[in-house]
Amino acid sequence: MVYLNGDFLPLEDAKIPVLDRGFVFGDGVYEVWRVVEGGLFEHARHERRLRRGIQALALDVPSKDVDALAGVAARLLEANELEQGEATFYLEITRGAAYPRTHHFPPRGTRPTVFAYVSRFDVPHAARAAGVKAITQDDVRWLHCDIKTVQLLPNAMAKQQAHAAGAFEAIFVRDGVVTEGTHTSVLGVKNGELRTHPLSPLILPSVTREVVIEVARAQGITVREQPFSKTEMLQLDELFISGTTTDVTPVVEVDGQAIGGGKPGPVSLALYSGLQQRLYSGSAVAHR
């Protein structure tokens, strides 16, 4: 069962017009929540980012519709028997369908398209324990990566390059500086200090990144939100990626070069453990 424009229906019955602006222009935003035992992890932060994206793209979405999303998720989880264990809740909102196709926005009052579904999530524990490989790719994306839009072709192309190379992730580099991964934040450790690119239009304001930084500070780890270069990345003591479905995943090799001796480091493992406590303690899980 999925949700589409106010209706709950089987996936095969969900239809979107071919002139939907999400299809013809990539004109929309999306959000993904981690679900633990039927609860949305850090729901308020995800909702806040979603509202920011809606405002940035000037999408005509009533605030009450955003308020109702937790209820939509709850009903989908129940209908799909995913209230136990782990899952993800995916939401996409586009500017809707309009004829004729024009680059400028359709007439006021055009109904946005709101689509959501849930799916089972199996935590890849082996990757967390052993670490993963990554490659680097030029960051050719637009200059508003801070908005979580559905315009993900550069991300998909880079992820395919990683897949073809037998790597888990592709790390974007813009003008020699590491920004983020195709669907993850990138963080490094040098001399016990946590480093990551500061919030800016060049990276997504990741919810998991925000939580990991909170965990690091609670553990007494110094956090410096300052960019590091590709060269500096290869000289880090530890490197890891974070995200809704990647948690804290150590990166032990980039472009064939071992990072930190080629195995997960103590800071990464401590942050992973701290994030797990947040995930499963119930303190940041709401809207059951």
N, C-alpha and C positions, 0 to 999 in steps of 0.2 A: 504494500500500500504506500502511496505517495500523496503529497499535498500539492494542489495546483489551483491557484486563484480561488481559494475558499472552499474547495472540494477535496475530500479524501477519496481516492479511487485507486484501482489496480494500476500498476506501472504501465501496462500495455494499453490502457485506456487514456493515458495522459497525453494530450495533443497540444502543441504550440504552433501558431500560424507561421508560415514560412517567411513572412515579412516582419516577424518579431525583431526588434532592434538588437537584441542580444545575439541573434543569428547573423544578421546582415552587417552589424557594426561593432559587435562586442560591447554594446552600450549597456552596461550593467555592473552590479557589484555582487560579491558572494561572501559567504562566511562559513567556517567549519568549526563545530564544537566537538570536543571530546566528551563522551558520555560514560560515566562510571556508575554502575548499579542504578541506572535510570535517572541519574542526575547530570545536569549540564555543568561541566567544570568551568569555573570562572565565567559564568554566564554574563554577569554585569559588564565585564571588560570586553567580551566579544560583542555584546549589544552596543556598547559605547562606540567601538570601532565601526560597527555596521552603520550606526546613525551618522557618524562622521563621513563615511563614504557616500551615503545617500545624499547628504547635504552638499558634498563636494561636487557630485554629478548633477545636482538639482533634480533628482528623481522625485516625482510626485507621489510619495508614499506617506499616508497618514501615520502619525505617531502611534495611534492606537493599534495599527496593524503590526508594528514592531513590538509593542507591548504584548501582543497575543502570541508571539513566536514560541515562548516557553510552553504554552499550552498546546501548540501545534506539535512541538517535539514530543511532548508527553503522550499525545494521542497516537503519533506514529510509532513510538517505541512500544506502546501497548499493542497496537494492531499488528506489528511485525514480531511480537514476542521477543523484544530486545531489552526488557527492563532489568534483566540480570546480566552480569558480566560487563563487557566493554563494547562500545559502539561509537559511531560518529553521526552527527546531525549536520547535513549539508543544506544550505539555503542559497538560492540565487534570485535576485531581483533585477529585472530589466525595465527599460522605459516602455515596453509594450509593443504592440503591433500597430502599424499605420500604413495607409495607402494614399498617395504614392510614396515610394521610397525617396526620402530627401535627407540631405546631410543635416539640415537644421531640425530642431526638435519638432515632433508632431503637435497637433493642436492641443491646447490646454484641455484637460479632462480625459486624455487618452489613458486608458487603464494600464497600469504597470503589470507585468507578469511576475508572479511570485510562485516559485517552485521549491519544494523541499522534500528530502527523503532521508532515511536512516539506513545504516548498514553495520554489520558486525565488524568489530576490530579485534584482530589478534596481535597482541604485543610481540614484536620480534626480539625476544629476550637474548637470543644468541648474538645478534648484531650489537646490542647494548653492551654485552660482556666482552666481546672480542674486538669491537671497533670496526669501522668500515673504510673503504677506499673512496677517494673523490678525485675529480679532475677540475681544472680551471677553464673558464670560458669568458670571452669578452662580454661585458655587460652592455648590450645594445638596446636595452629596454628604454621606454619613454622616461621622462623626468618627473613622473608622479608615482613612483613605486610605493609611496606611502598610502595610496588609495588601493583597496583590495578589489580591483576590477576583474572582469572575466577576460580581459585582454592578455592571455597567457601564452601566446604563440612563442615568443622568445624563450620563455621558461620551459615550454614543452620541447622545443628544439634542443636546448642545452641539456635537459634531462635525458633525451634520447641519445645524445652524444655520450653521456655518462653510462647509460645502459649498454651501449655498443662497446664501450671500453671496459665493461665488467666492473664499473664503479657504482656506488650507491647514489652519489650526489654530484652535481656540478656547482662549483663555487664561482660566482660572478666577480670579475675584476674590471673596474672602470678607471682608466688613466693610471694604471698601476696599483690602484687601491682596492682591497677586498671589500665588497659591499655585503652580499648575502648569498644564500643558495637559491636554487630554483623554487623551493617551497620551504626553506628553512632559514633561520638566523645562523650566523657564523660567529663563534666566540673562541678566543684563544687564551692560553695561560703562559705567562712569562715571569719567571722568578716569583711564583706564587700569586701574581696579580692577574685578575681577570680583565681581558681586553675585548672590546667589540665596537663596531661602527656606531657612532651616535645617531640618535633619531634625526632624520632629515627626509626630504623628498626622495632620496636615493634608496631608502629601505622601507620595508613594511614595519609599522609599529606592532611587532609580534607580541601577542598575549603571553606565550610561553617564555619568550625572552625577558619580558617584564617580571614574570614570576621567578625565573632563574636568577635574575639580578637580586631580587629580594632575598632569595634563599642564600645567595653568596654573601650578602651583607650580614645576614643573620648568623652565618658561620664564621664571620670575622674576616672574610676574604676582601681585599681591596679591589674595587671595581673602577676601571678607567674606561669611559666611553670615548675612545679615541681611535681613529682609523689606523689600520696597519697595512703595509704594502704586501704584495705577493711574496717578495723576497723575505720580509719579516715573518710572514706566515710559515714559510718553510723552515724557519729557525725557532719556532715556538717550542716550548716544553710540552704543551698539550694543545690540542685543537678539538673542538666538538661543534656539532650542529644541534639546534633545538627547534621544536615546532609542535603543533597540536598532536601529530601522530608520530613524531620522532623523539619526543621527550628530550633527554640529553643523550645523544649518540656520539661516542668518541670517533674521531677521524684519525686513523693511524697511518694513512698514506695519501699523498696528493701528487698527482702527475708522476707516479712511480717512485716518489721520494718519501722515505719513512719520516714520520713526525714523532718526536719524543721517544725514540727507540722502537717505534713500531708497535706500541701497545698502549692501552688506555692508562691515563695517569691518575694520581690520587685526587686531584682537585675535581676532575671530570666525574670520577666515581662518587665523590662526596656530594657533588651537586645533583647527580642522578638520584642518589639515595634521598636527598632532601626534597627533590621534586616528587618522588614517589610518595613520601609522607604527606605532601600537600594534596596529591591526587587522590589518595585513598583514605585520608583522615576524615573526609566529609566536610572539613571547614570551608573549603572553597567550592563545594558542590551544592547547588541549589536547584529549585524548581523541579522537584521530583514528581 
